[in-house]
Amino acid sequence: MGASGEVRHSIVLFDGVCNLCSGSVQFIIKRDPRKIFQFAALQSDFGQHQLEKFQVDTLAFNTIVLIHENRVYQRSNAALEIARQLHGGWKLLYGFKILPLFIRDGVYNWIANHRYSFFGKKDACWIPTPELSGRFLG
């Protein structure tokens, strides 16, 4: 929260056709009662604009990107920062930050590279329900 108590939004950019990624977004939404997270597909115009703005590869759909307080986080750093902001005991996962980045991102990259074969892929980006649509950008 900001100094005046207002909620600052964090933006999660995710692979909109990935079942694991869409499931992760739904997981975040259920554990985000303050509604600090907003979402956009990496493939969307908004997502592409944000990737360009923060000089992230616009074709890198195998990563989750978190934009928080005008900083960009990718891969395991993004996942851990998201966990730190979730309601409940999920904050404890941030403790994995002590592991070296090459180990954390190595595990992350392995899962990301196999996500379609493990979890499947949609033909089009996931469409949120009408009650959730206000949390999605672009």
Disulfide bonds with the S-S distance in Angstrom:
none
